[in-house]
Amino acid sequence: MKISTKNGPFVKSNITKKKIEITILICLIVMNLYKIYLDGFIILFHLVSVFVPLFIINVIYDCYKKRKITLLNYIDVIIVSLITTLLIPLNTSYILILGLTFLTGIIGKLFKLNEISLNLSLILIFNNYINTDYNIYIFGLLLILSLIYLIKNRAIKFRISISYILILIIFFLIKKLAINELIMLLLIGVYVIPYFKSSPNTSTIQYFYGFILGIISVLSNYHITYIAITILSIIFIYIDFYNAKILSKY
């Protein structure tokens, strides 16, 4: 039998999972370096406290599944650790971070939810939110450049972020948000809410997801926001699935 190939109008893309992860990693390293510059090397201890339990859990899980263990398979663990480190309150103890990250890491392996928001919501049960004293304009500029870089390289679900950010801007313009609160919610909207593993894939549902979380964020505190992200990441799995199923019939 002779097999022939033909040129056709096929959809092609050079965007791979690894390229997406590297793009996100570059942005997060820059953001974390700025935080280290402001708060000192305590940030590195926070980073290690998140990374170590997540890495151990993932290695154990891969061994159980008899998968090949290579460092490149754990870039996502580094990404989750860097995002969490950016948002952990400075007064959080390392033991607490280790324990809760072990817990949320295990839960994250069992259920497709946003483990970042779950971890942060649990941490805030034991800590009042103490934010880094950022230079708002420098931090805001880094965040905007990160967002542009991520969108340009198609390394973010931009519909979720854009719809979420639109809600933030509307409330900021009507004087319902302080600028420092706006910047922190933007950080959540760029790195936590559109997290690839636990956010919708169909375009319409992505807009809906971003709008709902935007409204919740501006009307509540950080703790409620993280809880909402965690819960909605589960609910929207089913909404997204049924929406995709309906679209496939047309």
N, C-alpha and C positions, 0 to 999 in steps of 0.2 A: 504494500500500500504506500502510495506516495503522498506525503503531507506537504502542502504548499502554504505559504504565508502571504498575506496581502496587506498593503498599506490601507489604512482607513481612518476615519475621523474619531480615533480613540482618544479618551481623556487620559492625559499623561501628567505626571507631577514628579518633581524631584524632591518633594518634601517628605522626609521619612521621620519615624518616631525619634530616632537618635538626633536628627537635625533640630527637631522641635525642642527636645530636652536640652541640647547644647545652647540654643538661643535663650531659653528661659534661664538656664544656669548662668549665662553671662550677665543678664540683667540683675539677677539675685545677688551675685557676687559683688557687683558695684554697690547695690543698696546696702548690703551687709557691711561692706568696708566703710561706708559712710557712718553706719551705726557704731561700728567699732571705734572710729575716729572720735565720735561724740561721747560714748559711754565706756570706752576702754575694753580691755581683754576679757572682762566678765561675759561679754557676748559670746566669746569662743567657748566658754564653759557651758553656756546655755545650748550652743550648737551641738557640742559633744553629748550633752545630756539627752538631746532629742535623737541624734543620729545613732548612737550606740544601740539603744533598744530596738529601733526600727530595723537596723542592719541585722541584728541577731535574729529577729523574728523572720525577716525575709530569707535569710540564709537557711534557717531551720525549715521554713516552708518549702523552699526550693529543693532541699535535700529530701524532704518527704515526698515531693513530686518527682524526684529523680531527675531534676534539671541540672544542666551544666552550670557550675558556679564561676562566673567571671565578673570582674569589677564593673564592666560596662553595663551589666544588667541592673546595677543599683544606682544609676544616675537619678532615677526617680526618688530614691530614698534621700539623696543629697538635696534634691529640690524641695521635698516636703520639709526637711530639717531647716533649710534656709528660710523658707516662708514662715514657718512656725517661730523661728528665732527672731524674725523681724517684728513679731507681734506679741511675744511673751512679755508680760510685765516685769520690770527690772527687779522687783522685790521677791520674785519667785525662787524658792529653794531648788537646788539641783536634785535632791532626793525626790521631791514632789514631781518635778519634770520627768525624771527617769521612770517613776512608778506609773504615772498617768500615760506616758508615751507607750510603755509596755502594754497597758490595758487597751488604749485606742488602736495600737498597731495590730493587736490580735483581733479586735472587733472589725478593723478595716479589712482584714483578710477574709473574714467570714461574711461580711455584708458590703455591698457596693455603696458606701456612704462617704461623705467628705470627712476623712480622718483628721484633717487639719483643723476644721472648725469644731469638731467634737473634742479634740485635745484642748484647744483654747477655751472652749466653754467650760470644761471641767477645771482647768487651771484657774479661771476667774471665780470659781466657787470658793476657792481658798485664798484668793488675793484680790485686793482692790486694784483697779486698773491704774497703773502708774506709767505714764507715757514718757518716752525719751524727749528731751528738750531739743527738738529739731529746729534748725533754721528753716522755717516753713517754705521760704522761696527756693532754697537749694534743694530741699527734699522734694518739693512739688515739681521742680524742673527735672530732677532725676526720674521721678515717677512718670511724668509726661513723655520724656524721651524713651523710657522703658516701654511704655504703652505703644508708642509709634513704632519702635523697633520690633516688638512682638507682633503687631498687626502686619507690618511690612513683610515679615518672614513667616507669616501665617502660623504663628506659634501660640495663638490664643483664640478662644471662641469669642471673637470680637462682638458678636451680636449681644451676648450676655453682658459684657463689660460696657458697651455703648449705651444700652438701654438702662442699665444700673446707674451709670454716670450721669445720664440725662436727668434722672430723678433727683440725684444729688445736687446738680447745678440749679434745677428749678427751685428746690427748697433753699439753697444758698442765696439765690437772687431775691427770694421773698423773706430773707432774714431769719430763717428757721435754723440755720446751721452756722456755727463759728468756723472760721477758715481752718483752724487746726483740726477740728473735728472732720471737716470736709476732706482734708489731706489724708487722715487716717482711714476714712471710709473709702477713699479712692484706692488706697493700698489694698484693702480687702477686696474691692471690686476688680482689681487687676490680677491679683494672685490667688485669692482664696475662692471666690464665688465661681469663676470659670474653670476651676481645676478639672483637667481633662477626664480623669477617672470617674468623676461623680457629678457630671453636669449634662444637661440634655444635648442631643446631637442634631435634632431637626430644627430648622431655622425659626419657624413660628414659635415653637415652644421655648427656644432660647430667649427670644424677646420677652415672652411672658414671664419666664423665670427671672430674668434680670429686673423687670419692672416690679414684680412682687417683692423681691428681696430689697430693692431700692427703697420702696415705701416702708417696709419693716425697719430698715436701717435708720432712716431719718426720724422715725417716730418712737424709737426705743434706744436702749443702751447697747454697748458692745456685747454683753453677755447674751441678751435676747437675740441679737443679730447672729451670733455663732450658733445658738441653738436652732434658730430658724433655718440657717444654711444646712445644718446637719439633717434636720427633719425633712426639709423640702428636697434635699438631694436624693432621699429615698422615694418620696412620693412621685417626684418627677421622672424617675426611672420608668414607672408604669404609664404615666401620662405620655412620655416620649415614645414608649413602645407602641401604645395604641394609636397615637397620631401617625407614626411611621407605617403601621399596619393599614390604616385608612388610606394614606397617601399611595401605598403600593397597589391599591385597587383601581386607581385612576391613571 
